[in-house]
Amino acid sequence: MSTSLNESTSDATASPGPILSLKPMRCGGTIFFKVEEIVFEAPRYRFAEHSEIFETMFHLPAGGDETAEGRDEGHPIVLESYKAADFNALLKVIYPT
């Protein structure tokens, strides 16, 4: 016997089950860049996907007690001689919404 989309096959007294909380999706981690005086945060997968330099950088171990460059907001990858507006435009191109 088939049921239509409007008919319910579950018992009205049945428990709805656990409520799952959604968590933000992280694709390979986050990378931090400082351009001019602005710290940008972005998923790092596109940088690694399109640049051998970034891919290699992301796989290097942190030296000693230091946090690796770009791994947190306090230790961003500093991009000298670039404009924050230009970097923001780049992020919009490689991570369109």
Residue, then its C-alpha position, 0 to 999 in steps of 0.5 A: m500500500s502506498t501513501s501520498l505525500n499528505e499522509s503521515t506514516s509515523d505515530a503521532t506519539a512517537s518521539p521526534g528524535p534528537i535535535l541536531s545543532l548545526k555547526p559552521m562548515r570549515c573547509g580545510g581551516t581558516i587563514f588570516f591575512k593582514v593588509e594595511e591595518i585590516v586583518f582578513e579571515a578566509p577559508r584557506y582551501r582556495f589559496a592552497e588549491h591555486s598556489e603551490i606557495f600557499e599549499t607548501m606554506f600550509h603544510l610546514p610545521a610551526g617552528g619552536d614555540e611560535t604559532a605558524e604565520g596565518r593560523d590565528e588573528g594574532h599571527p596573520i600573514v602580512l601582505e606589504s605593498y597591497k591595498a586592503a580594498d584590492f585584497n577584499a576584491l580578490l576575496k570576493v572573486i575567489y569566494p563568491t557568495 
